[in-house]
Amino acid sequence: MYYKVASVDAIIIYFGDIITEEISQQVLSLYYNLKARDIDGFIEIIPSYTTLYIEFDTLLYSHSELFTQIEQWADEIDSGEYLQGRDMSIPTYFDPSVGLDLERVASLHQMSIDEVVDIYTKRSYRVYTIGFAPGYAYMGSVDEQISTPRLSTPRAQIPEGSVAIANTQCAVYPQASPGGWNIIGRTYIKMFDRAIDGLSYLRVGDSVRFEPISLEEYIARGGVV
């Protein structure tokens, strides 16, 4: 574990250089422990794949003093503590009418659409971080069999609820927005909602499965084609 100065009032703590579940657990263990301590002078704490961003009050800490204190706290933490993410489900309609890139992804990997959907829905995905837009959860890891690079030219508008993959990551667009990921389906679930505690349907550390549903169920639950 080491740190770099991010700005005059922030540091980034690094736990490793590659994305793994073990490193993610270390990040989240420290993140939830620091949040639970409700420490004076901590303005914002943001976990990511392999890092923890901490913005702080410069009247209370210098960069080096803060990191030294965090190292001491980290030594006191049980690595398995605060890591109970939720098991979450995202009902998804998989079809070219909403999965704008589903046929192309299948063709690229010389598979049928059903094979792509089967591979994608067989595994669960860990939420590593939330960013880009409110409620936009970055998840991994997509099976290498269907790993697909981002679009060379991003779309100007991606519909809300679009389920997407990019290389071995996956996500759901919480709002209509530009984007360059491969769209393979759509959900009616609201990923960002002011009525939800924390505003996001998913939280860092959650385990997520995508559940295939029919067009009839998708429409009945409020989905739009």
Long-range contacts (C-beta under 8 A, 24 or more apart in sequence): 1-26, 1-71, 1-74, 3-63, 3-67, 5-63, 6-53, 7-55, 8-58, 9-43, 9-55, 9-56, 9-57, 9-58, 10-53, 10-54, 10-55, 10-56, 11-53, 11-54, 11-56, 11-63, 11-66, 11-67, 12-51, 12-52, 12-53, 12-54, 13-51, 13-52, 13-53, 13-54, 13-67, 13-70, 14-50, 14-51, 15-50, 15-51, 15-52, 16-50, 17-50, 18-50, 19-49, 19-50, 19-128, 19-140, 19-141, 21-126, 23-49, 23-50, 24-49, 24-50, 24-126, 24-128, 24-205, 25-79, 25-80, 25-83, 26-79, 27-51, 27-52, 28-82, 28-83, 28-85, 28-204, 28-205, 29-77, 29-78, 29-79, 29-80, 29-81, 29-82, 29-83, 30-70, 30-73, 30-74, 30-77, 31-82, 31-204, 32-81, 32-82, 32-83, 33-73, 33-77, 33-81, 33-82, 34-70, 34-73, 36-82, 37-73, 46-129, 47-129, 47-204, 48-128, 48-129, 48-131, 49-128, 49-129, 49-138, 83-205, 84-205, 85-126, 85-127, 85-203, 85-204, 85-205, 85-206, 85-207, 86-203, 86-206, 86-207, 87-124, 87-206, 87-207, 87-209, 88-201, 88-202, 88-206, 88-207, 88-208, 88-209, 89-208, 89-209, 89-210, 89-211, 90-163, 90-172, 90-187, 90-189, 90-208, 90-209, 90-210, 90-211, 91-187, 91-188, 91-189, 91-211, 91-213, 91-217, 91-218, 91-221, 92-121, 92-163, 92-185, 92-186, 92-187, 92-210, 92-211, 92-212, 92-213, 93-185, 93-186, 93-187, 93-212, 93-213, 93-214, 93-215, 93-217, 93-218, 93-223, 94-120, 94-163, 94-184, 94-185, 94-212, 95-185, 95-215, 97-225, 98-159, 98-162, 98-183, 98-185, 98-186, 98-225, 99-163, 99-183, 99-184, 99-185, 99-186, 100-155, 100-162, 100-183, 101-148, 101-151, 101-182, 101-183, 101-184, 102-183, 102-184, 102-185, 104-182, 105-146, 105-148, 105-165, 105-182, 105-184, 108-148, 109-145, 109-146, 109-148, 111-145, 111-146, 116-146, 116-184, 117-184, 117-185, 117-212, 119-143, 119-145, 119-146, 120-146, 120-165, 120-170, 120-184, 120-210, 121-209, 121-210, 121-211, 121-212, 123-209, 124-207, 124-208, 124-209, 125-170, 125-207, 125-208, 125-209, 125-210, 126-205, 126-206, 126-207, 126-208, 127-202, 127-203, 127-204, 127-205, 127-206, 127-207, 127-208, 128-204, 129-204, 130-200, 130-202, 130-203, 130-204, 133-173, 133-174, 133-175, 133-177, 133-192, 134-174, 134-175, 134-192, 134-199, 134-200, 135-174, 135-175, 135-191, 135-192, 135-193, 135-199, 135-200, 135-201, 135-202, 136-171, 136-172, 136-173, 136-174, 136-191, 136-192, 137-171, 137-172, 137-191, 137-200, 137-202, 137-204, 137-206, 137-208, 138-169, 138-171, 139-169, 139-170, 139-171, 139-208, 140-168, 140-169, 140-170, 141-168, 141-169, 142-167, 142-168, 142-169, 142-170, 144-168, 148-182, 150-180, 150-181, 150-182, 151-180, 151-181, 151-182, 153-180, 154-178, 154-179, 154-180, 155-179, 155-180, 158-183, 159-186, 159-224, 161-186, 161-187, 161-188, 161-189, 161-191, 161-223, 162-186, 163-187, 163-210, 174-200, 185-210, 186-218, 186-223, 187-223, 188-218, 188-221, 188-222, 188-223
